[in-house]
Each structure stands twice: as structure tokens, then as C-alpha cells.
Amino acid sequence: DNLTKIRVPVLALFGADDLNVDVNESLSVYARIFNTLPAIDYTARLFPGTTHQLTKSRIFNEQVPGWWHAIVINILGDYVFADGVLDELADFVMTQSKRYEH
């Protein structure tokens, strides 16, 4: 119900190795809702080898990240994120911000 109230652009990013949610079910629900709403800019992406947190599953593949995740992220930086995730986010933000430039 709450998703149907959204009236802003939506970028839904999913990790194929997500242990927290059923990714296929989530993609189905999002598509059913957002593809029928008028004037909603909806984009969904599924990243292989990626967790719920959009990190590489070969590095992090746990449901609840622990304190050591923060240490590893501090050491490895952007490398922990799945290939293409940060670019997808940046592109979405840039595209949407250009729509509202005055």
C-alpha cells in the first residue's frame, strides 16, 4: 500500500545474492506497482554477485553485517561495492537533478 503513494522517481537496486529478501518477489512487486503508476520514473537493476547491502557477496555475504564490516569498508573503500552500483546511483542522481535545474 505505501509504495503506491510514492510520486517521485524510484531507483530500485537489488543484489542477486541477497539473503534478507526474496529478490524475484521484490522485483515482481515493484514492477507491478511502479509500472502502473502514472508519471513515475521507475528503474530497477539486479546486480549479480551482490548482497542486500549492494556489496560484493564474495566479500560480504551475511544477513546482518558486523562491526568488522566497517573496518573492511574503511580499508577497501569503494572496492567492496558491486561493480556498477555506485555508477548507477551517481547516474540516477545526476539525471534526476538535471530535471529540476532552474
N, C-alpha and C positions, 0 to 999 in steps of 0.2 A: 504493500500500500504506500509506504513512504517514498519509494522510488518513483512512483507515478506523479509525485508532486514536484519533482526536480524540473526546473526550467532554465538550466544553464548547460553549457557544453559539458559532456561527460567523456572522460578518458578512462577506460577500464582496462587495467593491466593485470594479467594473470600468469602465474608460474605453473607450468605443466606438472612439476613435481610437488605441488602444494599438498602438504599433509593436513592442513587445517580445514579446507573446504573441498567440496566436490566441484572441481573446475568446470567440467562439462555442464553440470547443472547450473552453476552460476552464469556461464556464458549463455545458456539457453534462456534463463530468466531475464537477464539483462537485455538480450536481443528481443525477446518477446515484448518487453515493456518499452524500451527506448526506440525501437524501430517503428512503433505505432504512435508515439507521441509527436504532435506537430512541432516543427521548428526546433527540434533538439538535435544538436550536432553530437552524434554518438560515435565513438571509436572504441573498438575492443581489440586487444592484442594478446596473444598467447605466446609466451616465451618458453621454448624447450629448455630443459636442464635448469629450471628456475624454481625457487621456493615461494612461499606465501609472502615473504619479505622482499621478493624480487632480487634475491642474491643467488649466486651460483650454487646449485644443490650439491655439487661435489665438495664445496667448502662448508656450507651450512645446510643441513637437511634435518632440522629438528622442529618440532611444533612450537616450542617456547624457547627463544634464544636466551642464553645465559649471559652472565657478566663478561665471560671471555669473548663473546661476540664483539663487544665494544672494543676490546683490546685488539682483536684481529682486524676489525674495520679500521681502527686507528693506524695499524701497521700497513695494511694492504691498500687502504683508500678505496678509490673507485673500482679497483680490480675485483672486489667481492661482488659487485653487482653484475647481473646477467648482461651479456653482450646486447647492446642496443637499447636497454631500458632507460638509461639516463638521456640518451639522444632522443628517444621517443617522448620523454617528459619535456625536455627542452623545446623540441619542435612544437609540441602541443601548446605550451605556454606562449611561445613566440607567435604562433598562428592566431591564437585567441586574443592576445594583447593587441595585435595589429587591427583586429576588428573594432576595437574600442578606442583607437587613437583619434584624437580630435585635431 
